Amino acid sequence: MALRGAGGGGAALCASGAGLAAAGRLAGAGSGCGAGAAAAAGCSASGLGAGLSLAAGAAAAARRAPSRTASARQPLRSIREIFYRFTLAGLLMLAGLVALGRLRRPAVWRFVVVQALCLFCLNFVGLYSATSLVPSGLVSVIFSLASIFNAVNARIFFGDGISRQTVLAGALGVAGLACLFWPDIDIQAGASTLRGIGWAVIGTLFFSWGNMASRQNARLGVTPVIANAWGMGIGAICLLGLLTVTGQPLVLPHGGLYWTALVYLAVAGSVLGFTAYLMLVGRIGSAKAGYATVLFPIVALTASTMFEGYEWSIMSVLGVVLAALGNVVMFLRR
């Protein structure tokens, strides 16, 4: 499993669509989202769009270990980039709704706030903290448990049944990603590894709880568009509070590539990506929508194959087959 060229990680992140913020740093154009794996895994929590960067970051990490280590020491620096991203995304959504005359105040705020904290703040904190302690490939495998977490949480909060079909599909997806990222899952037992796994689980749990909050918002008549517009602003405020408490300076980076990446992440990865994903949650259910976290990395590795010469191994092919089989099982008509 190899990547050709020293700059492979940056190309894969760009090709995947949502990892462009990392490219600014890799290309020397600004502080970026953080190089390599830490940026990718943190950005992956954003759901439909930004999750694509996860696999590319993991693949790059196997050949760009120094970059991953350097960025791993600064998870809060990466969270600062997420603050910029959601500030811009929230402002764009609110301004767009005002311009269209469709901005509404939610009738019930509490689940909008819960969604904001879970999806636009705390899950990023968990995943960035995880990538500072364990390889991003392991984080991607844990994050792929979102479909199972969603099924369990839907049972707890909404009384939905947990079908054997959902459990089998989720297990196949996790096994597929484990095969896909096997070369990157190089860990040593120890307290830091356990903490990293714990942070990844916490980040994935927050992502799942955000899905549940979005579902409850829909029940209360608050659409994903309205909930996201206010929620991204609330999430940005919470991230600002975290950065203030930890003494992180807010220094705006320079460079056209960085700002291009930031705008892309705000519009495609946040405004469009989150909204599309949460609408999917409302239409097909949280468990089925959560299976998308298994499919994102496969799309990213396909882009990596096209743009940076990613070489497939027997294990990676087996991983794709298992993940595809899980997808078939998940959506089989019963």
PAMI-410523 format. One line per field, with one value per residue (C-alpha): residue in one letter; z, y, x; residue number from 1; chain. Coordinates in nm, 2 decimals. Layout:
REM PAMI-410523
resn	a | ...
zz	Z | ...
yy	Y | ...
xx	X | ...
resi	NUM | ...
chain	A | ...
REM end
This chain:
REM PAMI-410523
resn	m | a | l | r | g | a | g | g | g | g | a | a | l | c | a | s | g | a | g | l | a | a | a | g | r | l | a | g | a | g | s | g | c | g | a | g | a | a | a | a | a | g | c | s | a | s | g | l | g | a | g | l | s | l | a | a | g | a | a | a | a | a | r | r | a | p | s | r | t | a | s | a | r | q | p | l | r | s | i | r | e | i | f | y | r | f | t | l | a | g | l | l | m | l | a | g | l | v | a | l | g | r | l | r | r | p | a | v | w | r | f | v | v | v | q | a | l | c | l | f | c | l | n | f | v | g | l | y | s | a | t | s | l | v | p | s | g | l | v | s | v | i | f | s | l | a | s | i | f | n | a | v | n | a | r | i | f | f | g | d | g | i | s | r | q | t | v | l | a | g | a | l | g | v | a | g | l | a | c | l | f | w | p | d | i | d | i | q | a | g | a | s | t | l | r | g | i | g | w | a | v | i | g | t | l | f | f | s | w | g | n | m | a | s | r | q | n | a | r | l | g | v | t | p | v | i | a | n | a | w | g | m | g | i | g | a | i | c | l | l | g | l | l | t | v | t | g | q | p | l | v | l | p | h | g | g | l | y | w | t | a | l | v | y | l | a | v | a | g | s | v | l | g | f | t | a | y | l | m | l | v | g | r | i | g | s | a | k | a | g | y | a | t | v | l | f | p | i | v | a | l | t | a | s | t | m | f | e | g | y | e | w | s | i | m | s | v | l | g | v | v | l | a | a | l | g | n | v | v | m | f | l | r | r
zz	0.00 | -0.12 | -0.24 | -0.51 | -0.46 | -0.16 | -0.19 | -0.22 | 0.10 | -0.01 | -0.35 | -0.20 | 0.05 | -0.23 | -0.45 | -0.18 | -0.18 | 0.19 | 0.29 | 0.10 | 0.42 | 0.49 | 0.14 | 0.24 | 0.51 | 0.29 | 0.01 | 0.25 | 0.19 | 0.54 | 0.87 | 0.72 | 0.89 | 0.99 | 0.77 | 0.69 | 0.92 | 1.20 | 0.96 | 0.77 | 1.07 | 1.23 | 0.92 | 0.87 | 1.14 | 0.94 | 0.77 | 0.41 | 0.25 | 0.48 | 0.58 | 0.24 | 0.35 | 0.62 | 0.41 | 0.21 | 0.53 | 0.66 | 0.35 | 0.35 | 0.71 | 0.63 | 0.42 | 0.59 | 0.95 | 1.04 | 0.92 | 1.12 | 1.43 | 1.40 | 1.36 | 1.62 | 1.89 | 1.81 | 1.81 | 1.93 | 1.64 | 1.41 | 1.61 | 1.55 | 1.17 | 1.24 | 1.42 | 1.11 | 0.90 | 1.10 | 1.15 | 0.78 | 0.71 | 0.97 | 0.84 | 0.49 | 0.58 | 0.79 | 0.52 | 0.25 | 0.44 | 0.51 | 0.14 | 0.05 | 0.32 | 0.48 | 0.81 | 1.10 | 1.47 | 1.59 | 1.80 | 2.03 | 2.08 | 2.31 | 2.05 | 1.81 | 2.08 | 2.14 | 1.77 | 1.76 | 2.05 | 1.92 | 1.55 | 1.52 | 1.82 | 2.06 | 1.80 | 1.64 | 1.98 | 2.03 | 1.69 | 1.68 | 2.03 | 1.91 | 1.61 | 1.85 | 2.02 | 1.77 | 1.39 | 1.18 | 1.02 | 1.36 | 1.41 | 1.08 | 1.18 | 1.51 | 1.33 | 1.10 | 1.40 | 1.36 | 1.19 | 1.49 | 1.74 | 1.55 | 1.57 | 1.95 | 2.02 | 1.80 | 2.02 | 2.34 | 2.24 | 2.00 | 2.07 | 1.73 | 1.69 | 1.62 | 1.34 | 1.28 | 0.93 | 1.07 | 1.31 | 1.03 | 0.79 | 1.04 | 1.14 | 0.77 | 0.73 | 1.03 | 0.92 | 0.57 | 0.69 | 0.93 | 0.62 | 0.42 | 0.68 | 0.82 | 0.73 | 0.92 | 1.23 | 1.39 | 1.76 | 2.08 | 2.39 | 2.65 | 2.83 | 2.54 | 2.30 | 2.53 | 2.56 | 2.19 | 2.14 | 2.41 | 2.24 | 1.91 | 2.06 | 2.24 | 1.91 | 1.73 | 2.01 | 1.99 | 1.61 | 1.67 | 1.94 | 1.69 | 1.45 | 1.72 | 1.80 | 1.43 | 1.41 | 1.71 | 1.56 | 1.25 | 1.47 | 1.62 | 1.27 | 1.27 | 0.93 | 0.88 | 0.70 | 0.99 | 1.26 | 1.08 | 1.01 | 1.38 | 1.50 | 1.31 | 1.47 | 1.81 | 1.75 | 1.64 | 1.96 | 2.17 | 1.98 | 2.04 | 2.41 | 2.41 | 2.23 | 2.46 | 2.77 | 2.64 | 2.53 | 2.16 | 1.96 | 1.66 | 1.39 | 1.04 | 0.80 | 0.46 | 0.12 | -0.15 | -0.14 | 0.23 | 0.18 | -0.12 | 0.09 | 0.38 | 0.15 | 0.00 | 0.34 | 0.46 | 0.15 | 0.02 | 0.34 | 0.58 | 0.43 | 0.16 | 0.32 | 0.66 | 0.53 | 0.27 | 0.53 | 0.79 | 0.53 | 0.45 | 0.82 | 0.81 | 0.49 | 0.54 | 0.91 | 1.12 | 1.11 | 0.73 | 0.69 | 0.94 | 0.71 | 0.49 | 0.73 | 0.59 | 0.23 | 0.25 | 0.28 | -0.02 | -0.24 | -0.11 | -0.19 | -0.54 | -0.58 | -0.44 | -0.70 | -0.98 | -0.87 | -0.67 | -0.77 | -0.47 | -0.51 | -0.40 | -0.21 | -0.15 | 0.20 | 0.07 | -0.21 | 0.05 | 0.26 | -0.02 | -0.09 | 0.27 | 0.29 | -0.03 | 0.10 | 0.41 | 0.20 | 0.01 | 0.34 | 0.49 | 0.21 | 0.13 | 0.14 | 0.42
yy	0.00 | 0.30 | 0.65 | 0.79 | 1.12 | 1.32 | 1.55 | 1.27 | 1.36 | 1.70 | 1.59 | 1.32 | 1.57 | 1.81 | 1.53 | 1.41 | 1.74 | 1.83 | 1.82 | 2.13 | 2.32 | 2.09 | 2.16 | 2.52 | 2.40 | 2.12 | 2.37 | 2.63 | 2.87 | 2.91 | 2.74 | 2.53 | 2.27 | 2.09 | 1.85 | 1.50 | 1.28 | 1.51 | 1.75 | 1.47 | 1.29 | 1.61 | 1.73 | 1.39 | 1.45 | 1.71 | 1.44 | 1.42 | 1.64 | 1.67 | 1.30 | 1.23 | 1.35 | 1.08 | 0.80 | 1.02 | 1.16 | 0.81 | 0.68 | 0.99 | 0.93 | 0.60 | 0.77 | 1.12 | 1.02 | 1.34 | 1.56 | 1.37 | 1.38 | 1.75 | 1.84 | 1.59 | 1.80 | 2.09 | 1.96 | 2.30 | 2.48 | 2.26 | 2.34 | 2.71 | 2.64 | 2.47 | 2.78 | 2.99 | 2.74 | 2.74 | 3.11 | 3.16 | 2.88 | 3.02 | 3.37 | 3.25 | 3.05 | 3.32 | 3.59 | 3.36 | 3.29 | 3.66 | 3.74 | 3.48 | 3.60 | 3.25 | 3.30 | 3.18 | 3.16 | 2.80 | 2.75 | 2.53 | 2.61 | 2.34 | 2.07 | 2.33 | 2.40 | 2.03 | 1.97 | 2.27 | 2.14 | 1.78 | 1.83 | 2.16 | 2.16 | 1.86 | 1.58 | 1.78 | 1.82 | 1.44 | 1.34 | 1.60 | 1.48 | 1.12 | 1.19 | 1.34 | 1.01 | 0.73 | 0.69 | 0.83 | 0.49 | 0.37 | 0.68 | 0.62 | 0.27 | 0.39 | 0.67 | 0.41 | 0.28 | 0.58 | 0.36 | 0.13 | 0.41 | 0.57 | 0.25 | 0.22 | 0.59 | 0.57 | 0.28 | 0.48 | 0.81 | 0.72 | 0.35 | 0.23 | -0.14 | -0.25 | -0.50 | -0.78 | -0.64 | -0.31 | -0.48 | -0.71 | -0.42 | -0.21 | -0.49 | -0.55 | -0.18 | -0.17 | -0.48 | -0.34 | -0.02 | -0.21 | -0.40 | -0.09 | 0.10 | -0.20 | -0.06 | 0.26 | 0.09 | 0.06 | 0.11 | 0.02 | -0.07 | 0.20 | 0.47 | 0.72 | 0.47 | 0.40 | 0.77 | 0.81 | 0.53 | 0.69 | 1.03 | 0.88 | 0.69 | 1.02 | 1.21 | 0.95 | 0.95 | 1.32 | 1.29 | 1.03 | 1.24 | 1.53 | 1.31 | 1.24 | 1.61 | 1.68 | 1.41 | 1.57 | 1.91 | 1.78 | 1.64 | 1.99 | 2.15 | 2.29 | 2.20 | 2.11 | 2.43 | 2.65 | 2.43 | 2.43 | 2.81 | 2.89 | 2.58 | 2.66 | 3.00 | 2.85 | 2.59 | 2.87 | 3.06 | 2.75 | 2.68 | 3.04 | 3.00 | 2.69 | 2.86 | 3.16 | 2.94 | 2.76 | 3.08 | 3.01 | 3.33 | 3.40 | 3.49 | 3.50 | 3.32 | 3.45 | 3.30 | 3.25 | 2.87 | 2.87 | 3.10 | 2.91 | 2.59 | 2.76 | 2.89 | 2.54 | 2.38 | 2.63 | 2.61 | 2.25 | 2.07 | 2.25 | 2.44 | 2.18 | 1.87 | 1.89 | 1.99 | 1.71 | 1.46 | 1.56 | 1.56 | 1.21 | 1.12 | 1.25 | 1.06 | 0.71 | 0.70 | 0.77 | 0.42 | 0.40 | 0.75 | 0.68 | 0.41 | 0.69 | 0.72 | 0.38 | 0.49 | 0.83 | 0.69 | 0.46 | 0.76 | 0.94 | 0.65 | 0.64 | 1.00 | 0.93 | 0.65 | 0.90 | 1.20 | 1.06 | 0.70 | 0.52 | 0.15 | -0.10 | -0.41 | -0.73 | -0.61 | -0.28 | -0.45 | -0.69 | -0.39 | -0.23 | -0.56 | -0.60 | -0.23 | -0.27 | -0.59 | -0.41 | -0.14 | -0.41 | -0.56 | -0.23 | -0.14 | -0.47 | -0.47 | -0.69
xx	0.00 | 0.19 | 0.16 | 0.38 | 0.54 | 0.63 | 0.33 | 0.08 | -0.11 | -0.20 | -0.33 | -0.54 | -0.70 | -0.77 | -0.91 | -1.14 | -1.32 | -1.32 | -0.96 | -0.86 | -0.80 | -0.50 | -0.36 | -0.29 | -0.04 | 0.10 | 0.17 | 0.31 | 0.03 | -0.09 | -0.16 | -0.44 | -0.65 | -0.33 | -0.13 | -0.20 | -0.40 | -0.50 | -0.67 | -0.84 | -0.98 | -1.10 | -1.26 | -1.43 | -1.67 | -1.85 | -2.06 | -2.14 | -1.88 | -1.58 | -1.58 | -1.43 | -1.09 | -1.06 | -0.93 | -0.70 | -0.55 | -0.50 | -0.33 | -0.11 | -0.02 | 0.14 | 0.39 | 0.39 | 0.44 | 0.64 | 0.36 | 0.11 | 0.32 | 0.38 | 0.01 | -0.09 | 0.07 | -0.16 | -0.52 | -0.64 | -0.47 | -0.68 | -0.99 | -0.92 | -0.95 | -1.29 | -1.39 | -1.31 | -1.50 | -1.82 | -1.82 | -1.81 | -2.06 | -2.31 | -2.28 | -2.34 | -2.64 | -2.80 | -2.73 | -2.87 | -3.19 | -3.23 | -3.18 | -3.45 | -3.68 | -3.68 | -3.49 | -3.70 | -3.64 | -3.68 | -3.99 | -3.79 | -3.42 | -3.29 | -3.24 | -3.09 | -2.84 | -2.78 | -2.73 | -2.49 | -2.28 | -2.27 | -2.22 | -2.04 | -1.82 | -1.77 | -1.73 | -1.45 | -1.28 | -1.30 | -1.17 | -0.89 | -0.78 | -0.79 | -0.57 | -0.31 | -0.28 | -0.35 | -0.32 | -0.60 | -0.67 | -0.78 | -0.99 | -1.16 | -1.25 | -1.40 | -1.59 | -1.74 | -1.93 | -2.16 | -2.43 | -2.44 | -2.43 | -2.72 | -2.92 | -2.86 | -2.93 | -3.25 | -3.36 | -3.28 | -3.43 | -3.71 | -3.79 | -3.68 | -3.60 | -3.25 | -3.26 | -3.00 | -2.97 | -2.84 | -2.60 | -2.46 | -2.42 | -2.24 | -2.01 | -1.92 | -1.85 | -1.62 | -1.44 | -1.40 | -1.24 | -1.02 | -0.89 | -0.86 | -0.66 | -0.47 | -0.12 | -0.21 | -0.34 | 0.00 | -0.05 | 0.12 | -0.07 | -0.05 | -0.23 | -0.21 | -0.35 | -0.64 | -0.70 | -0.69 | -0.95 | -1.16 | -1.15 | -1.25 | -1.54 | -1.65 | -1.63 | -1.83 | -2.09 | -2.13 | -2.17 | -2.45 | -2.62 | -2.62 | -2.80 | -3.06 | -3.10 | -3.15 | -3.42 | -3.60 | -3.57 | -3.75 | -4.02 | -4.06 | -4.09 | -3.73 | -3.58 | -3.21 | -3.15 | -3.28 | -3.12 | -2.79 | -2.79 | -2.83 | -2.64 | -2.32 | -2.32 | -2.37 | -2.10 | -1.86 | -1.93 | -1.86 | -1.54 | -1.44 | -1.50 | -1.28 | -1.00 | -1.02 | -1.01 | -0.70 | -0.53 | -0.52 | -0.46 | -0.69 | -0.45 | -0.60 | -0.37 | -0.26 | -0.26 | -0.51 | -0.50 | -0.59 | -0.89 | -1.00 | -0.99 | -1.18 | -1.46 | -1.49 | -1.51 | -1.76 | -1.99 | -1.95 | -1.84 | -2.06 | -2.36 | -2.43 | -2.27 | -2.43 | -2.76 | -2.77 | -2.66 | -2.92 | -3.19 | -3.08 | -3.12 | -3.48 | -3.56 | -3.40 | -3.33 | -3.03 | -2.88 | -2.88 | -2.76 | -2.48 | -2.35 | -2.23 | -1.93 | -1.81 | -1.85 | -1.68 | -1.32 | -1.38 | -1.47 | -1.17 | -0.93 | -1.09 | -1.00 | -0.65 | -0.61 | -0.69 | -0.49 | -0.19 | -0.13 | -0.27 | -0.18 | -0.44 | -0.34 | -0.52 | -0.63 | -0.76 | -0.96 | -1.10 | -1.19 | -1.39 | -1.56 | -1.67 | -1.79 | -1.98 | -2.14 | -2.24 | -2.40 | -2.60 | -2.71 | -2.81 | -3.04 | -3.19 | -3.56 | -3.69
resi	1 | 2 | 3 | 4 | 5 | 6 | 7 | 8 | 9 | 10 | 11 | 12 | 13 | 14 | 15 | 16 | 17 | 18 | 19 | 20 | 21 | 22 | 23 | 24 | 25 | 26 | 27 | 28 | 29 | 30 | 31 | 32 | 33 | 34 | 35 | 36 | 37 | 38 | 39 | 40 | 41 | 42 | 43 | 44 | 45 | 46 | 47 | 48 | 49 | 50 | 51 | 52 | 53 | 54 | 55 | 56 | 57 | 58 | 59 | 60 | 61 | 62 | 63 | 64 | 65 | 66 | 67 | 68 | 69 | 70 | 71 | 72 | 73 | 74 | 75 | 76 | 77 | 78 | 79 | 80 | 81 | 82 | 83 | 84 | 85 | 86 | 87 | 88 | 89 | 90 | 91 | 92 | 93 | 94 | 95 | 96 | 97 | 98 | 99 | 100 | 101 | 102 | 103 | 104 | 105 | 106 | 107 | 108 | 109 | 110 | 111 | 112 | 113 | 114 | 115 | 116 | 117 | 118 | 119 | 120 | 121 | 122 | 123 | 124 | 125 | 126 | 127 | 128 | 129 | 130 | 131 | 132 | 133 | 134 | 135 | 136 | 137 | 138 | 139 | 140 | 141 | 142 | 143 | 144 | 145 | 146 | 147 | 148 | 149 | 150 | 151 | 152 | 153 | 154 | 155 | 156 | 157 | 158 | 159 | 160 | 161 | 162 | 163 | 164 | 165 | 166 | 167 | 168 | 169 | 170 | 171 | 172 | 173 | 174 | 175 | 176 | 177 | 178 | 179 | 180 | 181 | 182 | 183 | 184 | 185 | 186 | 187 | 188 | 189 | 190 | 191 | 192 | 193 | 194 | 195 | 196 | 197 | 198 | 199 | 200 | 201 | 202 | 203 | 204 | 205 | 206 | 207 | 208 | 209 | 210 | 211 | 212 | 213 | 214 | 215 | 216 | 217 | 218 | 219 | 220 | 221 | 222 | 223 | 224 | 225 | 226 | 227 | 228 | 229 | 230 | 231 | 232 | 233 | 234 | 235 | 236 | 237 | 238 | 239 | 240 | 241 | 242 | 243 | 244 | 245 | 246 | 247 | 248 | 249 | 250 | 251 | 252 | 253 | 254 | 255 | 256 | 257 | 258 | 259 | 260 | 261 | 262 | 263 | 264 | 265 | 266 | 267 | 268 | 269 | 270 | 271 | 272 | 273 | 274 | 275 | 276 | 277 | 278 | 279 | 280 | 281 | 282 | 283 | 284 | 285 | 286 | 287 | 288 | 289 | 290 | 291 | 292 | 293 | 294 | 295 | 296 | 297 | 298 | 299 | 300 | 301 | 302 | 303 | 304 | 305 | 306 | 307 | 308 | 309 | 310 | 311 | 312 | 313 | 314 | 315 | 316 | 317 | 318 | 319 | 320 | 321 | 322 | 323 | 324 | 325 | 326 | 327 | 328 | 329 | 330 | 331 | 332 | 333 | 334
chain	A | A | A | A | A | A | A | A | A | A | A | A | A | A | A | A | A | A | A | A | A | A | A | A | A | A | A | A | A | A | A | A | A | A | A | A | A | A | A | A | A | A | A | A | A | A | A | A | A | A | A | A | A | A | A | A | A | A | A | A | A | A | A | A | A | A | A | A | A | A | A | A | A | A | A | A | A | A | A | A | A | A | A | A | A | A | A | A | A | A | A | A | A | A | A | A | A | A | A | A | A | A | A | A | A | A | A | A | A | A | A | A | A | A | A | A | A | A | A | A | A | A | A | A | A | A | A | A | A | A | A | A | A | A | A | A | A | A | A | A | A | A | A | A | A | A | A | A | A | A | A | A | A | A | A | A | A | A | A | A | A | A | A | A | A | A | A | A | A | A | A | A | A | A | A | A | A | A | A | A | A | A | A | A | A | A | A | A | A | A | A | A | A | A | A | A | A | A | A | A | A | A | A | A | A | A | A | A | A | A | A | A | A | A | A | A | A | A | A | A | A | A | A | A | A | A | A | A | A | A | A | A | A | A | A | A | A | A | A | A | A | A | A | A | A | A | A | A | A | A | A | A | A | A | A | A | A | A | A | A | A | A | A | A | A | A | A | A | A | A | A | A | A | A | A | A | A | A | A | A | A | A | A | A | A | A | A | A | A | A | A | A | A | A | A | A | A | A | A | A | A | A | A | A | A | A | A | A | A | A | A | A | A | A | A | A | A | A | A | A | A | A | A | A | A | A | A | A | A | A | A | A | A | A
REM end
